[in-house]
Amino acid sequence: MRSPRDRVIITCAVTGNLTTPEQTPHLPITPAQIADACLYAADAGAAIVHIHVRDPLTGRPSMLLDHYVDVVERIRARNPALILNITTGPGGRFVPSRDDPKVAAEGTTLMAPEKRVEHIAVLRPDICTLDLNTMNSGGEVVINTPANVRRMAKVIADAGVKPEIELFDSGDIALMRDLLADGSLQGPVLCSFVMGVRYGFQPAPETVLYARGLLPSDAEFTAVGIGKAAFTTVAQSYLAGGHVRIGLEDAVYLTRGQLATSNAEMVTKARRIVEDLGGAVATIEDSRRIVGLPSPTKTIKA
C-alpha cells in the first residue's frame, strides 16, 4: 500500500506526436514555441518537460536532429536546471498494405532501433522515454519487440541518460521486469502508465492500482490520462502515490468545452489539484533527487 507522496513531480508534455493544429490553435510547433512552452510550464511548477519536435512549416511530427538541438539549446540557455525528457517513440509505427500486409503502406515509420535513439546519443538529455508497447494503435500497429527495445536501451545507457519506461498495458510491465532481470535496464525504474490510448490501459482508479501493484517496490511512477481523463488522472495518480503529467500532448481542454490556452495553464490547474488534495509540488532540485539525476552539467556534443 502506497500513500500520497510528500513531494510530487509535475511533468509537462508540451506538444506530442498526435495532437494536431486543427484540434487547438495553441499547440506549440516551431522550436522557439516548443522551448517557450517548456520554460513557461516550468515557471508554473513543472520540473520535467517531455519534448517532441515538429516541422515548423507543416506542424507535422518530425524526427529531425536539428529541430531537437534547436529546442534543447534554447531551453538550456535560459533554464539549465530544468529536467529534459525527450521522446524516442517515433519510428515504431507499421501500416500494413491492404493487399499484401507484410509490405509497409504510407504512414509507416518503422526504422532501425539505433536510428530511433541517435538524437539521444547527441543531446544526452536527463531522461528519454522508452516505449515497451507492441499493440494496435487505431488501424495501425506499434512495434517494439524485446530485441529492439534492448538495442535502444543500450544506446540510452551508453549516453548516460535515464530511461522513463512507457507502459501501455500489463504485458509491458512483464517485459520491463525481464529487462531488469537481464540487466538491460537498471533499477530503480522511472515509469509511466499511459491510459486512454485505444486498445491499451483504460483510465480508471482500478487501472492505476492494478498497474501499480505489478511494479517493483522501488519504482517511481506516473499515471497519464489521455483526453477527457487527463485531469482526473492527475488526482488518481497522486492519490495512488505517484507523480503527475499534463500538457497539450495529452489533452487540449482545460475543462469541458474550454480549450487550454497554454501548457502553463494546464500545469497551473494540475498543481492546484495536487495542492488541494494536500500534496506539495516538487521543485526541480527535489525532482532530481527523487529520480536520481545528477546536477545539470552535461552539454550537447560538438
Residue pairs with C-beta under 8 A, 6 or more apart in sequence:
2 212
2 240
2 241
3 241
4 238
4 239
4 241
4 277
4 278
4 279
5 238
5 241
5 242
5 243
5 279
6 279
6 280
7 280
7 281
7 282
7 283
7 286
7 287
7 290
8 238
8 243
8 244
8 274
8 279
8 280
8 281
8 282
9 47
9 48
9 222
9 243
9 244
9 281
9 282
9 286
9 287
9 290
9 291
10 45
10 46
10 47
10 48
10 243
10 244
10 245
10 246
10 267
10 270
10 271
10 274
10 281
10 282
11 46
11 47
11 48
11 49
11 50
11 85
11 222
11 243
11 244
11 245
11 246
11 247
12 37
12 38
12 41
12 42
12 46
12 48
12 49
12 50
12 245
12 246
12 247
12 263
12 266
12 267
13 49
13 50
13 224
13 245
13 246
13 247
13 248
13 249
13 250
14 28
14 34
14 37
14 38
14 41
14 49
14 50
14 51
14 247
14 248
14 249
14 263
15 27
15 28
15 29
15 34
15 37
15 51
15 52
15 53
15 54
15 247
15 248
15 249
16 52
16 247
16 248
16 249
16 250
17 52
17 61
17 87
17 89
17 90
17 249
18 249
19 27
19 248
19 249
19 252
20 27
20 59
21 27
21 29
21 59
23 252
24 248
24 252
24 259
24 260
25 259
26 248
26 252
26 259
26 260
26 261
26 262
27 59
27 248
27 252
28 34
28 36
28 37
28 248
28 263
29 54
29 55
29 56
29 59
30 54
30 56
31 53
31 56
31 67
31 70
31 71
31 74
32 70
32 74
34 51
34 53
34 54
34 71
35 70
35 71
35 74
35 75
35 78
36 74
37 248
37 262
37 263
37 264
38 49
38 51
38 71
38 75
38 82
38 84
38 263
39 75
39 78
39 79
39 82
40 262
40 263
40 264
41 49
41 247
41 263
41 264
41 267
42 49
42 79
42 82
42 284
43 264
44 264
44 265
44 267
44 268
44 271
45 267
45 268
45 270
45 271
45 281
46 267
47 82
47 83
47 281
47 282
47 283
47 284
47 286
47 287
48 82
48 83
48 84
48 85
48 126
48 127
48 287
49 75
49 82
49 83
49 84
49 85
50 85
50 86
50 87
50 129
50 245
50 247
50 249
51 68
51 71
51 72
51 84
51 85
51 86
51 87
51 125
52 61
52 87
52 89
52 90
52 249
53 61
53 62
53 63
53 64
53 67
53 68
53 71
54 60
54 61
54 62
54 67
55 61
55 62
55 64
55 67
56 67
61 90
63 90
63 91
63 119
65 118
65 119
65 122
68 86
68 119
68 122
68 123
69 122
69 123
69 300
72 84
72 86
72 123
72 125
72 300
73 300
75 82
75 84
76 84
76 296
80 296
81 284
81 285
81 288
81 296
82 284
82 296
83 126
83 127
83 284
83 287
83 288
83 291
83 293
84 125
84 126
84 127
85 125
85 126
85 127
85 128
85 129
85 164
86 119
86 120
86 123
86 125
86 127
86 128
86 129
87 128
87 129
88 116
88 117
88 120
88 128
88 129
88 130
88 131
88 152
88 156
89 129
89 131
89 166
90 109
90 116
91 109
91 110
91 111
91 115
91 116
92 109
92 110
92 116
92 131
92 142
92 143
92 144
93 107
93 108
93 109
93 110
93 137
93 140
93 141
93 142
93 143
94 104
94 108
94 110
94 140
94 141
94 142
94 143
95 104
95 105
95 106
95 107
95 108
95 139
95 140
95 141
96 102
96 103
96 104
96 105
96 141
97 103
97 104
97 105
98 105
104 110
107 140
110 143
113 148
113 149
113 151
113 152
113 155
114 151
114 152
114 155
116 152
117 128
117 152
117 155
117 156
118 155
120 128
120 155
120 156
120 159
120 161
121 155
121 158
121 159
122 300
122 301
123 300
124 159
124 160
124 161
124 298
124 299
124 300
124 301
125 161
126 161
126 162
126 288
126 293
126 296
126 298
127 161
127 162
127 163
127 164
127 190
127 291
127 293
128 156
128 161
128 162
128 163
128 164
129 163
129 164
129 165
129 166
129 192
130 149
130 152
130 153
130 156
130 163
130 164
130 165
130 166
131 142
131 144
131 166
131 168
132 144
132 149
132 165
132 166
132 167
132 168
132 172
132 175
132 176
133 142
133 144
133 166
133 167
133 168
133 169
133 172
133 200
134 141
134 142
134 143
134 144
134 145
135 141
135 142
135 168
135 169
135 199
135 200
136 198
136 199
137 197
137 198
137 199
138 198
146 175
146 178
146 179
149 175
149 179
149 184
150 179
150 184
153 163
153 179
153 184
153 185
154 184
156 163
157 186
160 298
162 190
162 291
162 292
162 293
163 185
163 189
163 190
164 190
164 191
164 192
165 172
165 176
165 185
165 189
165 190
165 191
165 192
166 172
166 191
166 192
166 194
167 173
167 176
167 191
167 192
167 193
167 194
167 201
167 211
168 194
168 197
168 200
168 201
169 200
169 201
170 201
170 210
170 211
170 214
173 211
173 214
173 215
174 214
176 185
176 189
176 191
177 216
179 185
180 186
180 187
180 189
180 216
187 216
187 218
187 219
188 216
188 218
188 219
188 220
188 292
189 215
189 216
189 219
189 220
190 219
190 220
190 221
190 291
191 215
191 219
191 220
191 221
191 222
192 221
192 222
192 223
192 224
192 245
193 201
193 207
193 208
193 211
193 212
193 221
193 222
193 223
193 224
194 200
194 201
194 224
194 226
195 201
195 202
195 203
195 204
195 207
195 208
195 223
195 224
195 225
195 226
195 229
195 233
196 202
196 203
196 225
196 226
196 227
196 229
196 233
197 226
201 207
201 211
203 225
203 226
203 229
203 232
203 233
203 236
205 236
205 240
207 223
208 223
208 233
208 236
208 237
208 240
208 242
209 240
211 221
211 223
212 221
212 240
212 241
212 242
215 221
220 242
220 243
220 290
220 291
221 237
221 242
221 243
222 237
222 242
222 243
222 244
222 245
223 233
223 236
223 237
223 240
223 242
223 244
224 233
224 237
224 245
224 250
225 231
225 232
225 233
225 234
225 236
225 250
225 251
226 250
226 251
227 250
227 251
228 251
228 253
230 246
230 250
230 251
230 266
231 246
231 251
231 269
231 270
231 273
233 244
234 244
234 245
234 246
234 270
234 273
234 274
235 273
235 277
237 243
237 244
237 245
238 244
238 273
238 274
238 277
238 279
239 277
243 282
244 270
244 273
244 274
246 263
246 266
246 267
246 269
246 270
247 263
247 266
247 267
248 260
248 263
248 266
251 260
251 266
252 259
252 260
253 259
253 260
254 260
254 261
254 265
254 266
254 269
260 266
271 281
274 280
274 281
275 281
282 290
287 293
288 294
288 295
